[in-house]
Amino acid sequence: MEFIKNVVPKEMKNLRIEVEDFIKLYNEGKCELVDIRMPMETKVWQLNFGLKIPAPELPDRANELPKDKIIVVACPHSDRSNMARVWLSENGFEARYLVGGLLGLMERLKGGKAKDIEL
């Protein structure tokens, strides 16, 4: 498995992405956010950008993901998103998980700072 060969300190930066780096790349059109939470979670609180594909549906809906962008997977924290990132990486996508998850992203974008992301 190629994944395990990359679990070395110098490669870890390619497995995750910090919120600030995500915002920059998203605004430049270089990445796509994929919210992998379950429908019951997105009904309670949701984002108005990015793709919404629950993790269990990724294999059946991978054709909806752009191949020419970094796929940034996110859940409330990072546990599920890192597992989804592994699957995506093994299936040919350049994927990273969002450090701090969606809760960290929302904390960064609250209030007037919401204007920092271009929708």
N, C-alpha and C positions, 0 to 999 in steps of 0.2 A: 504494500500500500504506500503510495507516494506521500500521503499525508504525514505519516509517522517520520519520514525522512526529513521533514521540514520542522519538526518540533525541536528546534535548537534556538538559543537566545537571539542570534542575529536575524532569524527569520520571523520572529514573533510579531514584528511590526507589520508584516504582511497578512496577519491573521485578524487583526483588529484595527479599528479606526476611532480616533478621538472625536468628540462632538465638533470641535472647532474645525478639524480637517474635513469632517463630513460636510459641514455647512459650506465650506469653501468649494469642495469638489461638486456638491449638489448644485450650487449656484453657477458653476462653470459647465454644467451638463455632463460631467464625467462619471457620475454615479447615480444609482437609483436606490431609493429606500424601499425595503420590503418588510412590512409589518406582518410578523408571523403569528400574532396572537389569535386565539380562538374567537369565533363570532360573538360569544357571550361577553368576552372582554372588550371587543371593539364597540359593542352596543353601549357599554357603560361610559367609555371615553375613547375618542378617536382622533386621528389626525386628518387633516384635510389635504394631505399630499402623500405621495408614495403609493405603492401597490399594497393591497391587502390580500395576502395569500397565507392562510393558516399553515403552519409547518406540516401537518399530515397531508396537505394537498399539494405540496411542492412537486413531488414526482409527476403528478398528473397535469400540473399547470406550469411546468418549467418553460414551456414554449411561450409563455407570456413575458418572460424575462429578457431584457435586452442582452445580447452577447457582446456588444461593443462598449459596455459600461461596467464599472465596478458595482457589484451587487452588495449593498449594505443591509444585512439582516438585523432586525431588532425586535425585542420583546421588552417587557417592563424593565428587566435588569440585563442579564446576558446569558443565562444558562441555556435556554432553548435556542437562542440565536446562534450561539457557538456550535451547537449540534447541527443546526440547519446549515451553517456555513461549511462545516465539514462535508455534508452531503453535496452541496452546490459545488464545492471545490473538486470533489471526486467526479463530478459530472460535467466538468469543463468550464465552469464559470469562475471568473475572478471575483471572489467573495470575501467579505470581511464582516465581523460582528461589531456593533456599535458599543463602544466602552461606555458604561453608565446606563445603557439601554434607553428606552423611550422616556423613562422618568428623568434621566439625566438630560436628555434633549429638551424636554418640556421645561425643566428647571432653567436651562440656558436661554430658552426662547420666551420666557414669560414676560408679560408686560410689554413695554416699548421695544424690547429686544426681538420681538416677533418679526419686526421688519427686516431683520438680518438675513432671513431666508427668502429667496425670491420664488414666488409661486406664480 
